[in-house]
Amino acid sequence: MEKPQLRILFLFLFLTLPHLVKSQFRLNLESGAAFSQYNDVRVPNGESNSGTLFSLQDDFKPSTTAFFRLEMSYLIKGKHTVELTAAPLQIGYQDSQLEEINFAGSLFSGEGIDGSYQFNTYRASYRYRLVGNNQWILDLGATILARDARIALEQGELQAEDTDLGFVPLLSFNLNYSPKDKLSFVLKGDALVGPQGRAEDIFAGINYPIGTKGLQLKAGYRLIEGGADVDQVYNFAYIHFASLGLMYDFSLR
């Protein structure tokens, strides 16, 4: 499915799902700064004619990057959560310290080699509430993730890239603990480990009500970690996020 079709599908679901059944609606907007811990790449990755194994984090100068993330979720009959997420991410890397890089069929050498890493994701999640009381909430379920990934190098007019548009099933969880009326601790994420790779997107932080009823401040730490080791590409990345956001809850009639 092409990228414009993915966006149209998610927009359609955003607009139509709230009207299908009575539910509690939550809008969640998150932003902050993203930092790389590691980002290792080799393209291609086969035994013959392999590319150069290099680190976008260690062999380049990474840029501190702002990010944003939009979530829309619906709690249906107090038990079923349906959530849609759009999470674009792009990080730039400048001035390679390597003398030569064989990447995606192109040979880069000398100074002025820049890189970029894109990992845009669009997700549809379902979770079932196993525990729900005044202090504890535990939801478990699954996520279908559509990824729009791209790794690219550029040196003057020479450019090369490796792109990937595909779908990945993940396990999904949401744990909330509220020791006081106005504070809750949150551990929420999607994750899965397989023979050819892994993926984790996990948030740990707090929610705190502010101002208008239904409005909450969200703050914490997010990580995205994982990648794949296949013939076409070797890429494993670990990205940290310092996150701050707002959530608004209201009931749909």
C-alpha positions in Angstrom: 0.0 0.0 0.0 1.4 3.4 -1.0 2.0 6.2 1.5 -0.9 8.4 0.4 -3.3 5.5 0.7 -2.0 4.8 4.2 -2.7 8.3 5.3 -6.2 8.3 3.7 -7.0 5.1 5.6 -5.9 6.4 8.9 -7.8 9.7 8.4 -10.9 7.7 7.5 -10.7 5.7 10.7 -10.0 8.8 12.8 -13.2 10.4 11.4 -15.6 7.5 11.4 -14.7 5.2 14.4 -16.0 7.6 17.1 -19.5 7.5 15.6 -19.8 3.7 15.4 -20.3 3.2 19.1 -20.6 5.1 22.4 -17.1 5.5 23.8 -14.6 7.6 25.7 -12.3 9.5 23.4 -8.8 10.6 24.2 -6.6 12.9 22.1 -2.9 12.7 22.9 -0.2 15.0 21.4 3.4 14.4 22.4 6.6 16.3 21.5 10.1 16.7 22.6 13.7 15.9 21.6 15.1 12.7 20.1 18.7 11.5 20.7 20.5 8.6 19.1 22.4 6.1 21.2 23.4 3.8 18.4 22.4 3.4 14.7 24.4 0.8 12.9 23.9 0.2 9.1 25.1 -2.1 6.3 23.4 -2.1 2.9 23.5 -4.6 1.2 24.0 -7.2 4.0 24.5 -10.5 2.0 27.7 -12.6 2.3 28.9 -11.5 -1.2 29.2 -7.9 -2.3 28.3 -6.6 1.2 28.3 -2.9 1.9 30.4 -1.1 4.6 29.2 -1.6 8.2 29.1 1.9 9.7 27.5 3.8 12.6 25.4 6.8 11.8 25.8 7.7 15.5 29.6 7.2 16.0 31.0 7.8 12.5 28.9 11.0 11.9 27.9 14.0 13.9 24.2 13.4 14.9 21.7 16.3 15.1 19.4 16.7 18.1 15.9 16.4 16.5 12.5 17.5 17.6 9.7 15.0 17.1 5.9 14.9 17.5 3.4 12.1 17.9 -0.4 12.0 17.7 -2.6 9.4 19.3 -6.4 9.1 19.2 -7.9 6.4 21.3 -11.4 5.2 22.1 -12.3 3.3 25.3 -15.5 1.3 24.4 -17.7 0.1 27.3 -14.8 0.5 29.7 -13.1 -2.6 28.3 -12.0 -2.2 24.7 -9.4 0.3 23.6 -8.9 1.1 19.9 -6.0 3.4 19.2 -4.6 5.1 16.1 -1.1 6.6 16.1 0.9 8.7 13.7 4.6 9.0 14.7 7.0 10.6 12.2 10.7 10.6 12.9 13.7 11.9 10.9 17.2 12.4 12.2 20.1 14.0 10.3 23.8 13.1 10.6 26.6 15.2 9.2 30.3 14.9 8.2 31.3 11.3 8.2 34.7 10.5 9.7 35.2 7.4 7.5 37.4 7.6 4.4 35.1 5.3 2.4 31.6 3.9 2.6 30.1 1.4 0.2 26.3 1.9 0.6 23.4 0.7 -1.5 25.5 0.2 -4.6 27.3 3.6 -4.4 30.9 4.3 -3.2 31.3 7.4 -1.1 34.8 8.6 -0.3 36.5 11.7 1.1 34.9 14.6 3.1 31.4 16.0 3.1 29.3 12.7 3.5 26.0 13.4 5.2 23.4 10.9 6.3 19.7 10.8 7.2 17.5 8.3 9.0 13.7 8.2 8.7 11.4 6.0 10.6 7.8 7.1 10.2 5.2 4.8 11.7 1.4 4.6 11.6 -0.3 2.2 13.9 -3.7 0.7 14.7 -3.9 -1.0 18.1 -6.5 -3.0 20.1 -6.2 -3.7 23.8 -8.5 -5.4 26.3 -8.8 -4.2 29.9 -7.8 -7.0 32.2 -7.7 -4.9 35.3 -9.5 -1.6 35.9 -10.0 0.0 39.4 -9.3 3.2 41.2 -5.5 2.5 41.4 -4.6 0.0 38.6 -5.3 -0.3 34.9 -3.8 -3.1 32.8 -4.6 -3.4 29.1 -3.1 -6.1 26.8 -3.5 -6.5 23.0 -1.9 -6.2 19.6 -0.8 -3.5 17.2 -0.4 -3.5 13.4 2.5 -1.1 12.5 2.9 0.4 9.1 6.5 1.6 8.7 7.9 4.1 6.2 11.7 3.8 6.7 14.5 5.3 4.8 18.3 5.5 5.3 20.2 7.7 2.9 23.7 9.1 2.3 24.6 12.2 0.3 27.9 13.7 -0.9 27.5 16.6 -3.3 25.5 15.2 -6.3 26.1 11.6 -5.3 23.1 10.1 -3.4 22.0 6.6 -2.4 19.2 5.3 -0.2 17.6 2.2 1.1 13.8 2.4 1.7 11.3 0.1 3.3 7.5 0.3 3.4 5.9 -2.6 5.2 3.7 -3.9 8.0 4.7 -5.5 11.4 2.5 -7.1 14.0 3.4 -6.2 17.6 2.2 -7.0 21.1 0.7 -3.9 22.9 0.4 -3.1 26.6 -0.7 -0.3 28.9 -0.1 -0.2 32.6 -1.3 2.7 34.8 -0.9 3.1 38.6 -2.6 6.0 40.4 -1.5 6.3 44.1 -3.2 9.7 44.3 -6.2 11.3 42.7 -4.2 13.7 40.6 -1.2 11.6 39.6 -0.7 8.4 37.7 2.4 6.5 36.6 2.3 5.1 33.1 4.2 2.3 31.3 2.9 1.8 27.8 4.3 0.3 24.6 4.4 -2.0 21.6 7.1 -4.7 21.3 8.0 -8.0 19.6 11.2 -10.1 19.1 11.7 -12.4 16.1 14.4 -14.5 14.5 15.4 -11.7 12.0 14.9 -8.7 14.2 13.1 -6.9 17.0 11.1 -3.8 17.7 10.3 -1.9 20.9 8.5 1.4 21.4 8.0 2.1 25.1 7.0 5.1 27.2 7.5 5.5 30.9 6.3 8.6 32.7 3.5 10.4 34.5 0.1 11.9 33.8 -1.1 14.9 35.9 -4.5 16.7 35.6 -4.2 20.5 34.9 -6.7 23.3 34.3 -9.8 22.3 32.5 -11.5 19.0 33.4 -10.3 16.3 31.2 -7.0 18.0 30.4 -3.8 16.2 31.5 -0.1 17.0 31.3 2.1 14.1 30.1 5.9 13.9 30.8 8.4 11.1 30.6 10.9 9.1 28.7 10.3 7.1 25.4 12.6 4.7 23.7 12.5 3.1 20.2 14.9 0.2 19.7 15.3 -2.5 17.2 16.0 -3.4 13.6 16.5 -6.2 11.2 19.4 -8.4 10.0 18.4 -9.7 6.5 20.2 -10.0 3.1 19.0 -6.6 1.9 19.9 -4.5 5.0 21.5 -4.6 8.5 20.2 -1.8 10.7 19.8 -1.6 14.4 19.0 1.7 16.1 18.3 2.9 19.6 16.6 6.3 19.9 15.9 8.1 23.2 13.1 10.7 23.6 12.6 13.4 26.2 8.8 13.7 26.0 6.3 16.3 27.0 2.6 16.3 25.9 -1.0 17.1 26.6 -4.0 14.7 26.7 -7.7 15.5 26.6 -10.4 13.1 27.6 -14.1 13.5 26.8 -17.1 11.2 26.3 -18.8 10.7 22.9 -22.5 10.4 22.9 
